[in-house]
């Protein structure tokens, strides 16, 4: 038990650090847009910043392909160490990067490159961290162990937004003074802490058994698509719904509140950070419930809740009131943490392709649906002239996930392999 807790704790700390790095950009999209994409109006700058935000998630499938395969052929631990090194370095690089006023067009090009590196690392992080936690968990607590991945993701993103909010309060909300760089540069010490902890981890026993028995696959991607296509497609729908809802309500809508309704950057970021702590707590509670009552009931209820409240929550969040945004985020955050059932996804694949399966399924879903969400939401609002469109989008994809859950077998009470 002590070994299990130590492994999960170390993986979680690194995971929170990685998501802090990834969240800082989303939290400061309005500021980054002005520094790297100057335009006549804030909406244009923000649209460009969201496009670059989506680029990092679009690159995630490539990272999932590369690091997922390495996790199944070279080991989970090696991937955990590599991805946190890449993520921290790329995030700190943004903090050092001169703006458009200094180096012109080279500034957004280099920003795009650094965000692509972040995307590659994030693509490998989810598969490696989730699989590492599951394979080190006790049989009766896999749901709770997997929920730590979701909880630390929410906590890491909340920490990134909280830091950005505090800095904007201390230094003022204008981006030209350079205060925003501190939030990115903090990735260096956080990354070093995560790297230190992950280097002390041992490889999972399940991977060691595969390696000892010479059962490692040379082409896990080929085997994944050949023998586990249904699990990949169902998992895609589930992760797509959760990722879309998360990026809409925790990335797009806060920035939309600032740009369209004149809300302050500082209170919006701090309130969003606070609601993410609620989501993190909900993730742990729902993970434990899934150990007791099964993965399917928790995921189905959460997904149905997401479909039902997506549009009303959007209406509440777009009234121009920070309180309305908080209420919407709390409701959506609880539903999302039940939809993003990492244990459910990991249990759908055998050990020989588990890292590849989780990384690719989640990477493609977050890239095509979640990563493009802020940009597409912005277009939907601009084209329709109404702010309800993002909620309709979330409800539609959530409905597809609900259909996918009908054929998902219950795996909570079975052995992992």
C-alpha positions, 0 to 999 in steps of 0.5 A: 500500500505504501508503495502504491501511495508513493507512486501515485503521489509522485505521478500526481505532483508531476501531473499537476505541474504539467497542467499548470504549465499548460493552463497559464497560456489559456489563463493569459490568452487576452494578454498573450494576444496583445503581446504576440498578435497586436491588432486593432481590437481585442477580439481579433488578438484573442482569436489569434491567441486561441488558434495558437492555444488549439495548436498545442492540443492539435499536436497532442496526437503526435505526442500520444503516438510517440510517447504512448508507443514508448510507454508500451515498449520502453516503460512508463517511467521513462516517458514520465521523466521525458515529458515533464522535462519538455513541458517545463522547458517549453513553458519557461521559453514562452516567458523568455520570448520577446514580443511582436514589438521587439522581433516582429513576425518571428515572435508568433512563429516561435510562440507557435513552436513552443506551444507545439512542444508543449502539445507533444509533451502533454500528449504523452503525459496523460497516457503515461501518468494515468497508466502509471497510477492505475497499474500501481493502484490497489484492485478495489481503488483503481477508480479513486487512483484514476480520479487523482489524474483528473483531480490534479489536472484540475488543481494544476490548471487552477493553480496556473489561473490563480497565479496569473490572477494574483500577478495581474492584481499585483502588477495591473492587468496590462500585458506590456509591463511584462508581469505575465512572464513570471507565471511562465517562468515559474514552470522551471522550479515546478518542473524541477520538483516534478522531475526529481520526484519522477526520477525516484519512481520504479517501473510498474510491475505489470510492465516488468512482467511483460518485459520479463516474459518477452511479451512487449509488442513491436507495433502496439499502435497496429495491435491497438487498431486491429484488436481494440477499435471499439474501445478507441471509438467509445473512449474518443466520444467520452473524452471528447465530451469532457474535454470540450466542456472543460475548454468551453467553460474554463478557458473560452467563457472566462476570456469571453467574459473579459473581452465581451462583457468587460469583466476584470482579468484578476477576479475572473481568473481567481474565481475560475481557479476557485471553482477548479478546486471544487471540480478536483474534489468532485473528481476524487469523490466520483472516483471512489463512487465508481469503485463502489457502484461501478464505472458505468453508472457514474459516467452515465449520470455525469454525461446525462447531467452534462447534456442537460445543463450545458445550455442553461449553464451557458446562459447563466455564464454569459450574463456578464456576472462573475457569479454566474460564471462561477455557478456554471463552472461548478455545475459543469465541473462536477459533471466533467470530472465524472465524464473524464473517467480515466480508470474506465478508459485505462481498464478498456485496454490490456497492459501490452497496449494500455499506454498507447491506447489511453494516450492516443484515444485521449490525445486525438479527442482533446486535439480534434474536439477539446483543443479547438473548442475555444477557437470554434466557440469564438467563431460560433458566437461571432457567426450566430451573434448569440452566446448560447451556441457553445452550450449547444455544441457541448450538449451535442457532443455530450449526447454522442458520449452518452450513446457510446456508454451504452456499449461500454462493458463494466470493468470496475470489479474485474482484474486489471488484466 
